[in-house]
């Protein structure tokens, strides 16, 4: 399925403007990918459309308030969330300068004024003030929680995108697995771990 079909099959109610922003975003990833390694070279536009859907449906699990995307890469899920909810403050963090250059370019190109981009390693962030912390394929869940230990409080909600349900227990954290709406549409295993300090 292409982007329009995937979005139509979902509960996301996007405007024509948002659909065209999403389409432009995927085109720009493919264009930049010719000269910079943003994503795997063999990914086609329909593959990227699946990634977009997978990230966009994460929106309904967020608490009200700001979001930080750790290890944003080419903007999955950060840019997707910026397109879905342009009134939410988003910080995209990645240590790879080629990727942050792309993120700055695409945020300007799409007019996502509440998105800011940081070229940094997640480990270098002293304190996370954003309410929501999102992550996709950034590091192993247990390692990520360890690295966030002294940077977050009970007000933070962490949402990790994972392919399939995995057993994760971390002392001091409540962890719930939610199957993603995308898994039914894509017929692939997709889900989220919702994590908060207990």
C-alpha positions as CSV (number, residue, x, y, z in Angstrom):
1,X,0.0,0.0,0.0
2,X,1.2,3.5,-0.6
3,X,1.1,6.3,2.0
4,X,-2.4,7.5,1.2
5,X,-3.9,4.0,1.4
6,X,-2.1,3.3,4.6
7,X,-3.3,6.5,6.2
8,X,-6.8,5.9,5.0
9,X,-6.8,2.5,6.6
10,X,-5.8,4.0,9.9
11,X,-7.7,5.9,12.6
12,X,-5.4,8.9,11.9
13,X,-7.6,11.7,10.6
14,X,-5.1,13.7,8.5
15,X,-5.8,16.8,6.5
16,X,-4.8,17.1,2.8
17,X,-2.0,19.4,4.0
18,X,-0.7,16.9,6.5
19,X,-0.8,14.1,3.9
20,X,1.1,16.2,1.4
21,X,3.7,17.1,4.1
22,X,4.1,13.4,4.9
23,X,4.5,12.7,1.2
24,X,7.1,15.4,0.8
25,X,9.0,14.2,3.8
26,X,9.3,10.7,2.4
27,X,10.5,12.1,-1.0
28,X,13.1,14.2,0.8
29,X,14.4,11.1,2.7
30,X,14.9,9.3,-0.6
31,X,16.5,12.3,-2.3
32,X,19.0,12.9,0.6
33,X,19.6,9.2,0.9
34,X,21.4,9.1,-2.4
35,X,24.3,11.1,-1.0
36,X,23.9,10.5,2.8
37,X,23.1,7.4,4.6
38,X,19.8,8.2,6.3
39,X,18.1,4.9,5.9
40,X,19.0,1.5,4.3
41,X,19.7,2.0,0.5
42,X,17.2,-0.6,-0.6
43,X,14.2,1.0,1.1
44,X,11.5,2.1,-1.4
45,X,8.9,4.8,-0.8
46,X,6.2,2.3,0.2
47,X,8.6,0.9,2.9
48,X,9.1,4.4,4.2
49,X,5.3,4.9,4.1
50,X,5.0,1.9,6.4
51,X,7.6,3.4,8.8
52,X,5.6,6.7,8.7
53,X,2.4,4.9,9.7
54,X,4.1,2.9,12.4
55,X,5.5,6.1,14.0
56,X,2.4,8.3,13.5
57,X,0.0,6.0,15.4
58,X,2.3,6.4,18.5
59,X,0.7,9.8,18.9
60,X,-2.3,8.5,20.8
61,X,-0.1,7.1,23.6
62,X,1.5,10.4,24.4
63,X,0.7,12.4,27.5
64,X,-0.3,16.1,26.9
65,X,2.9,18.2,26.7
66,X,6.3,18.2,25.0
67,X,8.2,15.3,23.4
68,X,11.8,14.4,23.0
69,X,12.8,11.9,20.4
70,X,16.1,10.2,21.3
71,X,18.2,8.9,18.4
72,X,15.8,10.4,15.9
73,X,17.8,9.4,12.8
74,X,15.9,10.7,9.7
75,X,13.0,11.7,12.0
76,X,11.3,8.5,12.9
77,X,9.2,9.1,15.0
78,X,9.9,12.8,15.7
79,X,9.1,14.4,12.3
80,X,6.1,12.1,11.9
81,X,4.7,13.3,15.2
82,X,5.5,16.9,14.2
83,X,3.3,16.5,11.0
84,X,0.5,14.8,13.0
85,X,0.4,17.3,15.8
86,X,2.0,20.7,14.7
87,X,1.0,22.3,18.0
88,X,3.2,20.1,20.2
89,X,6.8,21.0,21.1
90,X,9.2,18.4,19.9
91,X,13.0,18.0,20.4
92,X,14.8,15.7,18.0
93,X,18.2,14.4,19.3
94,X,20.7,12.6,17.2
95,X,24.5,12.4,17.4
96,X,25.0,12.0,13.6
97,X,25.6,15.4,12.0
98,X,24.3,14.2,8.5
99,X,21.1,13.2,10.1
100,X,20.7,16.4,12.1
101,X,21.4,18.5,9.0
102,X,18.5,16.6,7.3
103,X,16.2,17.1,10.3
104,X,16.9,20.8,10.3
105,X,16.3,21.0,6.5
106,X,13.0,19.0,6.7
107,X,11.6,20.9,9.7
108,X,12.2,24.2,7.8
109,X,10.9,22.7,4.5
110,X,7.6,21.6,6.1
111,X,7.2,24.6,8.4
112,X,7.3,22.6,11.6
113,X,8.0,25.6,13.8
114,X,7.7,23.8,17.2
115,X,10.3,21.2,16.3
116,X,13.9,21.8,17.5
117,X,16.9,19.7,16.6
118,X,19.9,18.9,18.8
119,X,23.1,17.3,17.5
120,X,24.1,15.4,20.7
121,X,24.4,12.0,22.2
122,X,21.5,11.0,24.4
123,X,24.1,10.3,27.2
124,X,25.1,14.0,27.1
125,X,21.7,15.2,28.1
126,X,21.8,16.0,31.8
127,X,18.1,16.3,32.6
128,X,15.0,15.5,30.5
129,X,12.3,18.1,31.0
130,X,10.0,17.0,28.2
131,X,7.0,15.1,29.4
132,X,7.2,12.3,26.7
133,X,10.3,10.4,25.7
134,X,10.0,8.5,22.4
135,X,12.5,6.1,20.9
136,X,12.6,3.8,17.8
137,X,15.3,1.2,17.4
138,X,17.8,3.3,19.4
139,X,19.2,0.9,21.9
140,X,18.1,-2.2,23.9
141,X,15.2,-1.2,26.2
142,X,17.1,-2.3,29.4
143,X,20.2,-0.2,28.4
144,X,18.0,2.8,27.5
145,X,16.3,2.7,30.9
146,X,19.7,2.5,32.6
147,X,21.0,5.5,30.7
148,X,17.9,7.5,31.6
149,X,17.9,6.6,35.3
150,X,19.0,9.9,36.8
151,X,17.6,12.2,34.1
152,X,13.9,11.6,34.5
153,X,11.1,11.8,37.1
154,X,7.6,10.3,37.6
155,X,6.1,12.9,35.3
156,X,7.9,11.5,32.3
157,X,6.4,8.8,30.1
158,X,8.7,6.7,27.9
159,X,7.4,5.1,24.7
160,X,9.7,2.6,23.0
161,X,8.7,1.3,19.6
162,X,9.4,-2.4,19.4
163,X,8.7,-5.1,16.8
164,X,7.2,-7.6,19.1
165,X,6.2,-8.2,22.7
166,X,9.3,-8.7,24.9
167,X,9.6,-9.4,28.5
168,X,11.2,-6.4,30.2
169,X,11.4,-5.8,33.9
170,X,13.3,-3.0,35.4
171,X,13.2,-2.2,39.1
172,X,11.4,1.1,39.8
173,X,9.5,1.2,36.5
174,X,6.0,0.2,35.5
175,X,6.1,-1.3,32.0
176,X,3.1,-2.1,29.7
177,X,3.1,-3.5,26.2
178,X,0.6,-2.2,23.7
179,X,0.0,-3.7,20.3
180,X,0.2,-1.0,17.6
181,X,-2.7,-0.2,15.3
182,X,-0.1,-0.5,12.5
183,X,0.4,-4.2,13.1
184,X,-3.1,-5.0,11.8
185,X,-2.7,-2.7,8.8
186,X,0.8,-3.8,7.9
187,X,0.3,-7.4,8.9
188,X,3.6,-7.3,10.8
189,X,4.4,-7.4,14.5
190,X,4.5,-3.8,15.8
191,X,4.0,-2.5,19.3
192,X,5.1,-0.1,22.0
193,X,6.4,-0.4,25.5
194,X,4.9,2.3,27.8
195,X,7.2,2.9,30.7
196,X,6.9,5.2,33.7
197,X,8.6,5.3,37.0
198,X,6.6,3.5,39.7
